[in-house]
Each structure stands twice: as structure tokens, then as C-alpha cells.
Amino acid sequence: MSKKIILASSSPRRQELLTQIEQPYTIRKPDVDESQIITHDPVEKVKQLAILKGRNVLLHHNDEIIISADTVVSYQNTIYEKPKSRKEAYEMMKNFSGDTHEVYTGIMLRSKDDEVVFVEKTEVEFWPLTEEELDWYVDTNDPYDKAGAYGIQSLGALFVKQITGDYYNVMGLPISRVIKEIRKF
């Protein structure tokens, strides 16, 4: 790829995915106030946040492409972001127990001459969880830096019965679609 990739994110999972596919990149963290996006629609929220972040990061050269993203979990029309407390993490996981929720990632790709925005959706079904499992899990560090209080690539994998859609989208970056879209630039 002749373009230089700029990742507008400090997410370790997004960095891990770009590194995994041996795609060189530079990080330029956006400085934005995410609270200004107030929609309760998960598709609109991730789309608007990806745009907000992507437009906040400057292009320094004509051969750069900025990747910005945002991920939320949605269950029964409620958006679940990163839990702020043990109680919140517990309630999130309890709600997902034995049921299916959605993970949405909004992506913005931006270069000097082009801009593409899209949203990827993955459905995740959890096994029914016992109180012991919930207590054990929320007492780990795993839930607290992830939308929806779990990481499919970490301890949260123990609870996933099945997924429909892109696994990497649940991690925060639907990497194969991102690279396919970049190749169009």
C-alpha cells in the first residue's frame, strides 16, 4: 500500500489489529469532546463519533489516510459504553446473559481527496451466566476499558456462545473491510 496510514485512536485493540496484518501506521490521537454527540441511535452515534475524531486529526502529507473509529454495544435499543463502576459492569453483563446484543463500529477513512464513512454491525449471543460467573468477571480488570464491559479477545470470550458478523468488529475495527476500503483510495 503506497499510502501512509494514520490511526486516529489510542485503542490498544485497534493498534493490535493493524500490527497483526503487518500494516505500518502512525498514531495521531484526536482531542475531541465525545459528549457533544448526544444521539441514542447506535448507528448514528458511532458514525458521528468516527467523523468527529477523523476530522480532528490533521493530514500532514498528501499520501496519508486517516482511520478513525468508534465502537458501542447496543442491547434492546440501549447503548452500552465503557462501564464506570463494578455495579454498571455487572448490570451490563447480566443484561447480555443468555441473549443477543449488537456491536457497532463506525469508521471514517479520510485522505486529502476522499472521505468514506461506514458502520459495521456484529451480533453477539452470550451463554446464560451465573451469579458466580458475573461476580468473578467484574472483579477482574477486563470489563473496565471496553464498550459493553467485555472483550471478545480476552476473558469475555468465555461468555460468547456465537457471533454473526465480523469478529474483529467486536474488537473495535473490522480490519478486512477497512483495508478493502483503503485500497479504493
Number of C-alpha atoms within 10 A of each C-alpha: 9 7 16 17 21 25 25 26 24 12 18 10 17 22 18 13 18 17 12 10 11 9 13 13 18 14 16 18 17 18 12 14 10 12 8 10 13 10 13 12 12 24 20 16 22 25 23 23 25 27 23 22 24 29 18 16 22 15 17 9 11 11 13 19 25 28 28 30 29 24 30 24 27 23 17 10 12 13 19 20 18 18 20 12 12 18 11 18 28 20 16 23 22 17 17 22 19 15 14 20 20 22 27 27 27 28 29 27 26 23 22 14 9 10 14 14 18 17 20 21 20 19 18 22 18 21 15 16 15 11 11 8 15 18 14 11 21 21 13 11 12 16 27 20 15 22 24 26 26 27 20 16 13 11 15 16 13 14 21 18 14 13 16 12 16 18 18 17 22 27 25 26 29 25 19 14 15 15 14 10 14 19 11 7 14
